[in-house]
Amino acid sequence: MSTALAPPRPPAPGGVRATYRRRLLVLAGLFAALMVAVVLSVSTGAKPVPLPEVWHAITAPTGTENDIIVRSLRIPRTAIGVLAGIALGVAGALMQGHTRNPLADPGLLGVTQGAAFAMVLSIMVIGVTSLYGYIWFGLAGALIASVGVFALGMVGGRGGPTPVTLALAGTAVSAFLYALTSSMVLMDEQAMDVFRFWQAGSIAARGGDVVWQVLPFIGAGLLLALINAPGLNTLSLGEDVARALGQNIAVTRAVGVAAVTLLSGASVAACGALSFVGLMVPHLARPLSGPDHRWLLPYSGLMGACALLLADVVGRVVARPGELEVGVVLALLGAPFFVALVRRRKPVRL
């Protein structure tokens, strides 16, 4: 499938203000949609909570059952869903831009398998048993795997890793780590249980402590992503043109890889392997934002948060009084999208 690039084209002089206003309106609309998704997430579940009681639980809690449900369970769950959705949406847009691959997602850098390997290793070797311990080891594994992929992608190349070498290195590292992880969990029942739950992907049973643990990493990743956006726009013109314009390609790639690692590593370590968010969301955001990554990244972040929260709400509603893990719902929704994307006849323009 063709992955021809469509570099940002400036609008006609008379349409600059109109284009800017339209993009701001779309951004405001996406933010409003996220607020609706947040309200649904906080009020919907095995025990529905009316909106007046949700407001009471937030502003003047008295210790009722609904207050405890909203404050202790649903608000932390919604917060981690928003953070993970924003992180995965932005990371997916960055990965597709840097690799020029419309089928790329954050897992292509080895982030998912690096986190899984480190978590399983911490259980078997160190004896970690708490969720908070898994998060730190998972994040460290994601960081190390991404650095390894970036280093392998630079082997034999000039001016930093190319989209092809980065994709090939990521695929190789992911396959190797998956093989190691699979062989390890077969020898340890506890590791198998944790890995199986983590592999499904979930934002349930996540307390406020998890939110505060991942927030600094996601915040740093978003900052790097915004810094990386102009350089990524220049790279979309072609590496030769980017060099002629004075762009340091190796630095731009390094900043992009660091942003993807922080964003997807933190969310994957906390919530498990939430697939398809980073793949789907940039394709839904690109018709609204155009190819300019300065707008594509925030659009993708807001749409990623909406998608993740709404999938979580669907999982709570369709399986009452139980629930489906959000990773399962995302896979059920994302698989048809992936098939449709692969079967598209028109070239996907990034």
C-alpha positions, -999 to +999 in steps of 0.1 A: +000+000+000+013+034-009+023+057+020+028+088-001+032+119+020+010+150+018+030+179+032+011+207+049-001+232+023-008+268+034-043+281+026-049+310+003-041+343+019-078+353+022-087+320+039-061+320+067-084+335+093-113+313+082-092+282+084-079+291+118-114+298+131-126+265+117-099+246+134-105+263+167-142+255+165-134+218+158-111+218+187-138+233+209-163+207+196-139+178+205-134+192+239-172+194+244-174+158+232-148+148+258-168+165+285-199+144+275-178+112+276-165+122+311-200+126+324-211+093+309-181+076+324-188+089+359-225+083+359-228+049+341-220+015+354-234-015+371-251+009+394-262+041+375-258+073+394-281+102+385-263+134+375-275+154+406-260+128+429-228+129+408-226+166+414-234+161+451-206+135+454-181+159+439-191+191+457-205+181+490-200+144+498-216+129+529-203+094+527-233+078+509-229+047+487-231+069+456-205+093+469-181+064+475-188+050+440-182+083+423-152+096+443-133+063+450-140+043+418-153+063+388-135+096+390-100+079+392-111+054+365-123+083+343-091+103+349-068+075+339-090+069+309-086+105+298-048+105+303-043+071+286-066+081+256-048+114+251-014+097+253-022+069+229-039+092+204-010+116+203+016+088+202-002+071+173-002+103+153+035+107+160+043+071+150+024+073+118+042+106+109+077+094+117+074+060+101+052+072+072+032+041+078-006+045+080-008+011+099+017+021+126+008+024+163+028+029+195+034-008+198+056-006+167+085+008+189+084-022+211+067-003+239+040-028+246+063-059+247+090-040+266+066-031+294+052-067+295+086-083+297+098-060+325+066-066+345+068-103+342+106-102+351+098-081+382+073-107+394+096-138+388+129-123+399+122-096+425+088-108+437+068-076+430+031-081+439+015-046+438+000-028+409+022+002+417+053-018+414+042-032+381+038+004+367+073+015+374+089-017+360+066-016+330+075+020+323+112+012+326+109-017+302+091+004+277+118+030+278+146+005+274+129-012+245+123+021+227+159+031+231+170-003+218+147+001+187+160+036+180+196+024+184+191-005+160+174+018+136+205+039+133+228+010+125+242+014+090+223+046+084+233+082+080+215+111+096+195+089+120+170+061+116+148+060+085+111+051+086+119+017+072+147+008+096+127+021+126+097-001+116+119-032+110+138-027+143+106-023+162+091-054+147+122-074+155+125-062+191+088-067+198+089-103+184+120-111+205+105-097+237+072-114+231+089-148+228+109-142+260+078-131+279+057-161+267+084-186+277+087-170+312+049-169+320+046-206+313+069-213+342+052-190+368+015-192+376+014-157+393+032-141+364+007-158+340-023-144+359-009-108+360+002-110+323-032-123+312-051-095+330-027-069+318-028-082+282-066-077+281-062-039+289-083-023+316-088+011+333-109-005+361-096-007+397-072+021+391-069+045+421-058+081+423-023+071+431-019+056+396-031+089+380-005+109+399+022+083+390+017+085+353+008+122+350+044+135+350+055+111+323+024+119+301+028+156+307+065+154+296+056+133+266+029+158+255+054+187+258+079+168+236+052+160+211+043+197+207+079+206+203+083+178+177+053+189+156+070+216+135+100+194+127+077+165+118+059+189+093+093+197+078+102+159+075+069+153+056+084+173+028+111+147+024+144+141+042+165+158+015+143+189+016+143+189+054+181+188+054+182+216+029+160+237+052+184+231+081+164+205+099+185+181+121+167+148+113+184+127+139+174+152+167+138+154+153+135+116+152+150+113+188+125+138+202+097+120+185+107+086+198+111+100+233+076+115+231+061+082+219+079+063+246+068+085+275+032+087+263+026+051+253+049+036+279+031+053+308-003+044+296+006+008+287+023+003+320-008+015+339-036+002+318-022-027+299-022-033+261-049-010+249-047-017+211-062+002+182-065+036+198-032+048+184-041+032+150-076+044+146-077+079+161-052+097+138-071+085+107-103+099+122-086+132+131-067+138+099-097+147+077-106+174+103-071+188+109-053+182+076-017+170+076-004+198+099+008+180+130+004+212+151-033+206+148-034+168+142-018+161+176-043+179+198-072+166+177-059+130+180-054+134+218-090+146+224-104+120+201-084+093+217-097+102+252-133+102+238-128+068+222-113+052+252-140+065+277-169+056+253-155+021+248-152+017+286-188+028+290-200+003+263-181-024+282-200-016+314-234-015+297-234-046+275-223-070+302-243-059+333-240-067+361-204-075+351-184-057+325-161-062+295-126-049+298-120-018+277-092-035+258-117-062+246-142-036+234-115-016+216-104-048+198-140-056+188-144-021+174-109-017+160-106-049+141-132-040+114-116-005+111-082-021+106-096-044+079-113-015+061-081+005+063-060-022+047-086-028+020-088+009+010-081+013-027-070+050-025-035+056-011-035+067+025-019+101+027-001+111+058 
